[in-house]
Amino acid sequence: MTDSILALNQVTKHFGTVEALKGISLDVKKGEFLTLLGPSGCGKTTTLRIIAGLEVPDSGTVLLQGKNVTFWEPNKRNVNTVFQNYALFPHMDVFHNIAYGLKLKKEKKPIIKQKVQEILDLVQLSGYEKRMPSHLSGGQKQRVAIARALVNNPDILLLDEPLGALDLQLRRQMQVELKKLQQHLGITFIYITHDQEEALNMSDRVGIMNAGALEQLGTPDDVYERPATPFAARFIGLSNIFDSVVEGKDSSGNLILSYAGGTIKAQGEASVGDILTLSVRTERVLYGQEDRFGFSLQGVVKSHHYTGGLLRTVLQLGNGEELTVSGMGGGDNRIPTGTRVSIQWDPACSVIVERRRRP
């Protein structure tokens, strides 16, 4: 017995000459909070619309609960969508907005009243039944939109950048509330956003999309600590990404690589002469006078940038390239600009995101 609730198999979609999806394959588990993360135009919304039945793929299949629903109408799928613009009916109060789907299903009035009240309690809007959408805050409107989608007990709830219109503090509060709600109900959420913090905070798994392709799928820890491609490394968090050439191995089996007039180390499999593209998170880089890992990389402290609790330091290397270092900021213990320093990191923190042979 599989725990899969949804499977996309080699789904493609064109809009004119634009290839919006390039053979997307995705398996979603029951009760999972899955986020599709990527920049505007990467195919996130198209994927969501195909799952909802609002778009038909050019090729590939969509399986819901093991059934091929690729060509099913939206109202035949037990899937609901929450949009960024809320899409509330302006002429209906909160109660009737939420009850709308139940009325379409011809539920009896006592059942409708009971279900609406239960979902209002769940989204902390009891007492707001008679409020009109124009008299609600952004966060309240979003709760009503979520309640309207959930009251029909969907197999999957699709959320299309639902917090994008909220201010930062309210968005963070709603992230916590949404995750608690999803865990309480046990419903599968498929969430799309271009906000990496949102994706990492809420998700069981994150799918990173780029130019119509799914570049990486994994837990928040996986996609942050072990990016699979240069794009994935650049899109989530802050990384130093650079090319280096394999020169050999040390006695511990670490790769020794030449970079910017010095040597660095990494872990992984490669041959002498291979060109490796490495990703090193900015918070993993160390600099000073001591070298603990056998690097011979040198640089000069170029600048410090304090951003309220976080200090970002730019180090300029001998070849003119720069590395960024992130750490807890503040205080007067910063190494002065212009100081020459040794640069290093634990070799395990060098993630190989691309490998090629030297021409």
MARVO-480302 format. One record per residue (C-alpha): y, x, z; residue number from 1. Coordinates in steps of 0.001 Angstrom, whole numbers. Example, Ala and Ser with C-alpha at 12.3 -4.5 7.8 and 13.67 -1.06 7.14 Angstrom:
BEGIN
<<-4500; 12300; 7800>; 1>;
<<-1060; 13670; 7140>; 2>;
***
This chain:
BEGIN
<<0; 0; 0>; 1>;
<<3250; 1587; -1169>; 2>;
<<6469; 1492; 832>; 3>;
<<8504; 1438; -2387>; 4>;
<<10758; -1558; -2950>; 5>;
<<12520; -433; -6137>; 6>;
<<11660; 1984; -8924>; 7>;
<<13752; 3014; -11918>; 8>;
<<11700; 4737; -14601>; 9>;
<<13514; 6774; -17281>; 10>;
<<16417; 4332; -17507>; 11>;
<<18975; 5044; -20240>; 12>;
<<22205; 3276; -21137>; 13>;
<<24825; 3800; -23839>; 14>;
<<28254; 2230; -24177>; 15>;
<<29091; 2886; -27809>; 16>;
<<28787; 6638; -28297>; 17>;
<<28959; 7348; -24554>; 18>;
<<25622; 8117; -22900>; 19>;
<<26187; 6601; -19453>; 20>;
<<22649; 7190; -18114>; 21>;
<<20309; 9928; -19316>; 22>;
<<16841; 8881; -18242>; 23>;
<<17362; 8080; -14550>; 24>;
<<14167; 7868; -12475>; 25>;
<<14469; 6803; -8855>; 26>;
<<12135; 5437; -6195>; 27>;
<<13686; 3588; -3249>; 28>;
<<11807; 2873; -16>; 29>;
<<11797; -347; 1980>; 30>;
<<14409; -279; 4736>; 31>;
<<16077; 2837; 3364>; 32>;
<<19800; 3575; 3253>; 33>;
<<20158; 5374; -73>; 34>;
<<23519; 6581; -1354>; 35>;
<<24323; 7519; -4940>; 36>;
<<27107; 10086; -4776>; 37>;
<<29162; 11511; -7592>; 38>;
<<32552; 11652; -9315>; 39>;
<<34072; 8809; -11309>; 40>;
<<32239; 8262; -14592>; 41>;
<<28954; 9856; -13477>; 42>;
<<26888; 6658; -13870>; 43>;
<<26745; 5354; -10287>; 44>;
<<28126; 1887; -10990>; 45>;
<<26115; 1534; -14203>; 46>;
<<22950; 2277; -12219>; 47>;
<<23911; -329; -9625>; 48>;
<<24685; -2948; -12290>; 49>;
<<21307; -2368; -13942>; 50>;
<<19553; -2857; -10587>; 51>;
<<21551; -6069; -10066>; 52>;
<<20766; -7345; -13564>; 53>;
<<24405; -7251; -14669>; 54>;
<<23540; -4689; -17359>; 55>;
<<20367; -4273; -19421>; 56>;
<<19140; -703; -20011>; 57>;
<<18600; 603; -23539>; 58>;
<<15220; 1941; -22450>; 59>;
<<13184; 2401; -19285>; 60>;
<<12081; -92; -16659>; 61>;
<<13283; -1556; -13370>; 62>;
<<10550; -2535; -10895>; 63>;
<<11428; -4661; -7874>; 64>;
<<8663; -5262; -5316>; 65>;
<<6244; -3997; -7989>; 66>;
<<7401; -6522; -10610>; 67>;
<<9056; -5551; -13879>; 68>;
<<12493; -7200; -13632>; 69>;
<<14183; -5161; -16372>; 70>;
<<15205; -8248; -18329>; 71>;
<<15454; -10763; -15485>; 72>;
<<18738; -12597; -14959>; 73>;
<<20721; -11580; -11841>; 74>;
<<20035; -14895; -10082>; 75>;
<<16287; -14344; -10450>; 76>;
<<16394; -11118; -8421>; 77>;
<<16629; -11204; -4631>; 78>;
<<19422; -8634; -4749>; 79>;
<<23042; -9100; -3638>; 80>;
<<26130; -6959; -4276>; 81>;
<<29207; -6144; -2183>; 82>;
<<32177; -4997; -4262>; 83>;
<<35146; -2802; -3377>; 84>;
<<37624; -5629; -4046>; 85>;
<<35665; -8025; -1742>; 86>;
<<35622; -10803; -4421>; 87>;
<<36188; -13522; -1830>; 88>;
<<37103; -17017; -2966>; 89>;
<<40799; -17302; -2017>; 90>;
<<40706; -21111; -1728>; 91>;
<<37766; -21123; 713>; 92>;
<<37839; -20283; 4420>; 93>;
<<35499; -17728; 5960>; 94>;
<<32764; -20274; 6690>; 95>;
<<32652; -21640; 3147>; 96>;
<<32838; -18169; 1576>; 97>;
<<29743; -17139; 3499>; 98>;
<<27976; -20485; 2997>; 99>;
<<28505; -20539; -773>; 100>;
<<25193; -18933; -1731>; 101>;
<<23244; -21117; 680>; 102>;
<<24799; -24233; -835>; 103>;
<<23746; -23087; -4303>; 104>;
<<20196; -22870; -2945>; 105>;
<<20626; -26464; -1677>; 106>;
<<19936; -25567; 1934>; 107>;
<<20438; -28397; 4433>; 108>;
<<23740; -28498; 6320>; 109>;
<<22283; -27734; 9781>; 110>;
<<20452; -24708; 8361>; 111>;
<<23620; -23501; 6611>; 112>;
<<25641; -23845; 9816>; 113>;
<<23020; -21975; 11831>; 114>;
<<22677; -19116; 9339>; 115>;
<<26433; -18701; 8883>; 116>;
<<26962; -18592; 12649>; 117>;
<<24184; -16014; 13082>; 118>;
<<25632; -13723; 10433>; 119>;
<<29179; -14138; 11816>; 120>;
<<27889; -13006; 15210>; 121>;
<<26213; -10044; 13556>; 122>;
<<29391; -8847; 11794>; 123>;
<<31546; -9602; 14869>; 124>;
<<33588; -12393; 13280>; 125>;
<<32710; -15351; 15493>; 126>;
<<35748; -17610; 15780>; 127>;
<<37041; -16710; 12318>; 128>;
<<35242; -19557; 10513>; 129>;
<<38420; -21411; 9535>; 130>;
<<40504; -18352; 8587>; 131>;
<<41559; -18053; 4952>; 132>;
<<41069; -14682; 3206>; 133>;
<<44852; -14228; 2964>; 134>;
<<45014; -14199; 6773>; 135>;
<<42387; -11463; 7210>; 136>;
<<42802; -7703; 7461>; 137>;
<<41060; -5391; 5007>; 138>;
<<38274; -4637; 7473>; 139>;
<<37769; -8338; 8209>; 140>;
<<37611; -9180; 4503>; 141>;
<<34993; -6500; 4060>; 142>;
<<32917; -7951; 6901>; 143>;
<<33094; -11403; 5296>; 144>;
<<31968; -9960; 1951>; 145>;
<<29038; -8222; 3656>; 146>;
<<28152; -11375; 5613>; 147>;
<<28184; -13460; 2419>; 148>;
<<25797; -10999; 779>; 149>;
<<23475; -10761; 3793>; 150>;
<<23218; -14447; 4668>; 151>;
<<20814; -14990; 1752>; 152>;
<<18436; -12362; 3200>; 153>;
<<18224; -10164; 81>; 154>;
<<15473; -7609; -480>; 155>;
<<18177; -5086; -1393>; 156>;
<<21896; -5003; -680>; 157>;
<<23940; -3121; -3275>; 158>;
<<27303; -1778; -2093>; 159>;
<<29757; -597; -4745>; 160>;
<<32276; 1662; -2943>; 161>;
<<32860; -1133; -396>; 162>;
<<35089; 924; 1918>; 163>;
<<37272; 2498; -753>; 164>;
<<40267; 208; -131>; 165>;
<<40368; 843; 3636>; 166>;
<<42444; 3458; 5446>; 167>;
<<40712; 6559; 6796>; 168>;
<<40253; 5508; 10428>; 169>;
<<39020; 2017; 9541>; 170>;
<<36716; 3460; 6895>; 171>;
<<35091; 5741; 9476>; 172>;
<<34705; 2833; 11894>; 173>;
<<33108; 693; 9176>; 174>;
<<30708; 3523; 8277>; 175>;
<<29295; 3380; 11805>; 176>;
<<29145; -421; 11784>; 177>;
<<27432; -579; 8395>; 178>;
<<24759; 1903; 9427>; 179>;
<<24084; 16; 12678>; 180>;
<<23896; -3259; 10737>; 181>;
<<21447; -1832; 8224>; 182>;
<<19216; -408; 10952>; 183>;
<<19298; -3700; 12866>; 184>;
<<18349; -5800; 9832>; 185>;
<<15936; -3348; 8222>; 186>;
<<17227; -4296; 4758>; 187>;
<<17315; -1688; 1992>; 188>;
<<20896; -605; 1256>; 189>;
<<21842; 1151; -1984>; 190>;
<<25366; 2429; -1576>; 191>;
<<27578; 4174; -4089>; 192>;
<<30562; 6354; -3312>; 193>;
<<32426; 9461; -4398>; 194>;
<<33139; 10301; -735>; 195>;
<<30728; 13007; 431>; 196>;
<<31487; 12468; 4125>; 197>;
<<30508; 8804; 3795>; 198>;
<<27275; 9749; 2038>; 199>;
<<26249; 12382; 4590>; 200>;
<<27176; 10243; 7612>; 201>;
<<25304; 7069; 6717>; 202>;
<<22395; 7840; 4422>; 203>;
<<18687; 8421; 4857>; 204>;
<<18735; 10025; 1410>; 205>;
<<21505; 11006; -1001>; 206>;
<<21249; 11113; -4796>; 207>;
<<23846; 13353; -6435>; 208>;
<<24791; 12139; -9917>; 209>;
<<26632; 14009; -12646>; 210>;
<<27319; 12991; -16251>; 211>;
<<24656; 10279; -16298>; 212>;
<<21922; 12382; -14685>; 213>;
<<20471; 12540; -11181>; 214>;
<<20937; 16201; -10224>; 215>;
<<19375; 16109; -6763>; 216>;
<<17792; 13600; -4398>; 217>;
<<17104; 14399; -762>; 218>;
<<18081; 13952; 2856>; 219>;
<<21674; 14779; 3845>; 220>;
<<20383; 18059; 5318>; 221>;
<<18559; 18892; 2067>; 222>;
<<21464; 18312; -280>; 223>;
<<23915; 20138; 1973>; 224>;
<<21839; 23117; 3066>; 225>;
<<19714; 23501; -75>; 226>;
<<21703; 22381; -3133>; 227>;
<<19552; 22378; -6263>; 228>;
<<22240; 23020; -8894>; 229>;
<<25695; 24626; -9094>; 230>;
<<27221; 21139; -9430>; 231>;
<<25453; 19868; -6302>; 232>;
<<26660; 22918; -4369>; 233>;
<<30258; 22411; -5502>; 234>;
<<30365; 18650; -5016>; 235>;
<<29135; 18501; -1418>; 236>;
<<30954; 20575; 1160>; 237>;
<<32718; 23881; 502>; 238>;
<<30693; 26650; -1083>; 239>;
<<31250; 30096; -2494>; 240>;
<<29427; 30181; -5828>; 241>;
<<29033; 33421; -7754>; 242>;
<<26708; 35410; -10001>; 243>;
<<24897; 38536; -8818>; 244>;
<<22231; 40843; -10269>; 245>;
<<18891; 41590; -8578>; 246>;
<<18501; 45318; -7858>; 247>;
<<15321; 45249; -5751>; 248>;
<<14020; 44264; -2306>; 249>;
<<14470; 45609; 1208>; 250>;
<<11686; 46307; 3714>; 251>;
<<11837; 42690; 4972>; 252>;
<<11336; 41256; 1501>; 253>;
<<14948; 40151; 1035>; 254>;
<<16373; 40439; -2453>; 255>;
<<19067; 43113; -2790>; 256>;
<<21748; 42115; -5289>; 257>;
<<24854; 43798; -6653>; 258>;
<<28084; 41859; -6449>; 259>;
<<31775; 42771; -6615>; 260>;
<<31159; 46493; -6242>; 261>;
<<28865; 46114; -3225>; 262>;
<<25436; 44794; -2308>; 263>;
<<24412; 41516; -706>; 264>;
<<21061; 39960; 185>; 265>;
<<19259; 36691; -464>; 266>;
<<15845; 35145; 52>; 267>;
<<13730; 33869; -2822>; 268>;
<<11670; 34950; -5801>; 269>;
<<13253; 36903; -8646>; 270>;
<<12712; 40020; -10735>; 271>;
<<14859; 43112; -11014>; 272>;
<<17589; 42443; -13561>; 273>;
<<17653; 38678; -13040>; 274>;
<<21098; 37133; -12767>; 275>;
<<21196; 34698; -9864>; 276>;
<<23877; 32120; -9229>; 277>;
<<24157; 31886; -5455>; 278>;
<<25722; 29260; -3237>; 279>;
<<26867; 30316; 241>; 280>;
<<28550; 27732; 2447>; 281>;
<<31981; 28832; 3628>; 282>;
<<31054; 28387; 7305>; 283>;
<<28134; 30829; 6881>; 284>;
<<30283; 33789; 5807>; 285>;
<<31132; 36408; 8447>; 286>;
<<33737; 39144; 8211>; 287>;
<<34950; 41983; 10420>; 288>;
<<34020; 45581; 11104>; 289>;
<<30334; 45083; 11949>; 290>;
<<27514; 44629; 9407>; 291>;
<<24321; 43095; 10840>; 292>;
<<22456; 42355; 7620>; 293>;
<<22732; 45554; 5597>; 294>;
<<25395; 44388; 3135>; 295>;
<<27889; 46798; 1615>; 296>;
<<30329; 44152; 440>; 297>;
<<33970; 44862; 1229>; 298>;
<<37124; 42821; 905>; 299>;
<<40657; 42324; 2139>; 300>;
<<41940; 39419; 4228>; 301>;
<<44315; 37672; 1837>; 302>;
<<45418; 34542; 3713>; 303>;
<<44708; 32108; 6558>; 304>;
<<45141; 28335; 6311>; 305>;
<<45044; 26271; 9504>; 306>;
<<44124; 22602; 9013>; 307>;
<<43926; 21249; 12558>; 308>;
<<40817; 22613; 14264>; 309>;
<<39598; 24358; 11124>; 310>;
<<40733; 27755; 9888>; 311>;
<<40102; 28680; 6274>; 312>;
<<40418; 32333; 5394>; 313>;
<<40517; 33736; 1870>; 314>;
<<38985; 37186; 1329>; 315>;
<<39785; 39099; -1860>; 316>;
<<37023; 41315; -3239>; 317>;
<<37317; 44536; -5179>; 318>;
<<36781; 42801; -8523>; 319>;
<<39584; 40332; -7854>; 320>;
<<37294; 37422; -6983>; 321>;
<<37778; 35546; -3756>; 322>;
<<35486; 34196; -1036>; 323>;
<<36461; 31457; 1396>; 324>;
<<35459; 31454; 5064>; 325>;
<<35646; 28365; 7310>; 326>;
<<35534; 28382; 11085>; 327>;
<<37091; 26972; 14216>; 328>;
<<40802; 27693; 14024>; 329>;
<<43737; 28195; 16309>; 330>;
<<44727; 30993; 18667>; 331>;
<<46045; 34473; 18006>; 332>;
<<42731; 36204; 17349>; 333>;
<<42940; 36081; 13563>; 334>;
<<42382; 39330; 11720>; 335>;
<<45754; 40160; 10122>; 336>;
<<46207; 39723; 6387>; 337>;
<<45839; 42955; 4465>; 338>;
<<43025; 44203; 6733>; 339>;
<<39977; 45629; 4964>; 340>;
<<36759; 44076; 6281>; 341>;
<<33001; 44031; 5814>; 342>;
<<31656; 40713; 4508>; 343>;
<<28174; 39384; 5241>; 344>;
<<25967; 36411; 5991>; 345>;
<<22368; 35751; 6920>; 346>;
<<20306; 36267; 3703>; 347>;
<<18618; 32912; 4366>; 348>;
<<21999; 31264; 3746>; 349>;
<<22140; 32486; 136>; 350>;
<<20818; 29523; -1868>; 351>;
<<19726; 30278; -5428>; 352>;
<<21054; 27433; -7598>; 353>;
<<20421; 29034; -10991>; 354>;
<<18351; 31936; -12322>; 355>;
<<18468; 33650; -15727>; 356>;
<<17476; 36926; -17308>; 357>;
<<20085; 39537; -18110>; 358>;
<<20740; 39526; -21893>; 359>;
***
